[in-house]
Amino acid sequence: MKLFTCTHCGQVLYFENSKCEHCGYILGFSDQLLQLLPLIEKDVHTYTIYGHDDEQLYRYCKNHEYNVCNWLVPANDENEFCTACKLNHTIPDISKNEYRQRWNTIENAKHRLVYSLLKMKLPLQSKTVDPEKGLSFDFMADEKDAQQKILTGHDEGLITINIAEADDISREMARKAMDEVYRTVLGHFRHEVGHYYWDRLIDNTPYLDECRQLFGDDRKDYGEALKEHYEKGVPADWWQHFISAYATTHPWEDWAETWAHYLHIIDTLETAAAFGVSVSANVSGSPVNIEATIKIDPYNVEDFNDIFKLWLPLTFALNSLNRSMGLRDLYPFVIPPKVIDKLSFIHKVCYETKKKSQ
């Protein structure tokens, strides 16, 4: 993500801030400008953007009253919700404080996801606007008397997230039970939305044949593939072909896992570039390049190789910093050449989709 600064006083801001702690201006995020901006109150709950001459009036998204959204909506818009919150189909019972706290964590992750999707200029409509091709979210909790637990997953544009994933202890228990090296709320969003964009960008498009060459034949029975995965386990050499063990399950899961990592890479490199990160380990004779100055905006780079050559030096440095703090590696994955080919394909699809939208 880019680095945000207050255009009134220059204070560095976090994406989730609703107030500049230096100058006191309230802040709102414009999904049109992709900027976090200081606001001037013109009327009750109506604002203009500081320093803008057009005097366009805005109000906060309705979810701002619950402290889970700082995005703006044009004052003349009939919809009470912003671009990100319009995607919500179901939210948890926020009369329960525990659920409300988890919803806050989930919304923070979802808004970061939507920022990336907007930056990539991918198709993004709510199911209320486009019931057939739209995207919506159900954020749900397990009920005590329910026969079955809520499963996080995707079904024809409807993504369900079990809000237990927003609880650190529950998520860590699930990570250990499933023998995963990495599990985050934002990671779930990126994975599940990958399934959605397979439907939108790959299925029934000229990209389908090339996708099958890289990821495998998606016509393989999904239910049988899952059964085989959990009964027989993963191939011994899976790490040479896949980004994770779960990606071996089915071509759809391989795509979604790789898609999630693609978003990890793009968003993290944008942040590194915003901070002017430069990595130089000065290790003479090392066969691995661990030197890089990150200046690019990865969302606007055509050749994925120019992006990926920065990723290893950055993650080597970040992992080393985490280890110095006694923490697990920030990025505990090794990306083999065959996965780089898959990532390059995803980047090509996204880059070409963006060009077509401009």
Phi, psi and omega in degrees: 000151181290167177269127181258138175227149178290122182282359174269315185235351179089001180297137176289137186237154167269151180305327185272356183296140173247358179209140174279118183287349180271308184257349176087356179294140171285154187236149174217146181264128176264118180284348175278318181268346186053047181226147173263119195232146174288146186240151174243124181286127180256327179208183180297115178064022177233136190222157166244165180270129179302130176085357178264138185273345188283347178058024175301135181266140180227164168222164177285152168306147181303328181287356175297328181295342177259008179061034178241002182207136176239020182275155184259154175230135175306137185300333181269006179281130181290336181279135182281345188251153178282178181303321181286316185281341174295342180281348181286127173259319179223134172241159181289170178289099186279004170288342175268119186302320180298317179293322180296319178296320179292322178298321178301313179298318181294318180294322177302316179293317182296319180295324176294321176299311184296324174306312181298317182296322177292320179296326179280349181058040176278156177301131186210097177227145176286155176295339175292334177268317182228086184302330184278315186247001184284174181239135176214162183234138168249118175254109192229157181242148173293132176264147187302319186266004184289143179290324183235150177279154176289126180257131174289130182180183183234139178214099175052049175093351177257115181258124178257131176239121173287122187292352173298337179295341179274356176264122186301319183291314179298318182292322179292322177297318178294322180298316180291319181297327182262007177055049179259148177268348186209131177203115179223163177296313179297324177299321177299313179302315183294321178295308185294323179290340173298320176299317180299316183281344168296317178296321186277324189254339187246308185300131179059035177232168177298346179280347192299315182297316179295322179298317180294327177296326183271317188257345183105174185276111182292349179283354174299135183302121186292316180299317179293324179295319177298315180300314180296321180299313184281338178274320187256344182082197186255155176299149183299329183257026186303325185294346177276347187235342188227155180282337180208164178296321181295333180295342180285349187300309187198152178306327177296319180287326175298314177301311185294319178295316180292321176302314180301317180291326175301315178292324174304311185295310184298311185292319181293321179292326176297318178297315180299319179294322180297327180267003179064039184292133175231131183242127177210108184273344179053047178257106183288138177081001181290135178285349182253130179283115178237045177226129180197143169245118190264109183237349189277156166264103188298339178291341185243018179259129185282319185268116182296333178300326178292335177278311189292329182296344177269343189288315181297310178302318181296311183290328175298317179292316181294319177297320179295321177296317178299317179297327177294335178264005181076022181254164174292160177304137177298319179232089187272051183227148171249129184256108180282166183305321182293329176285326175300321177299320179292316177298321179297321178295314178301317179297319179299315180298315182292318181296317180290324176296320179295317180298321180293331183278347185273000000 
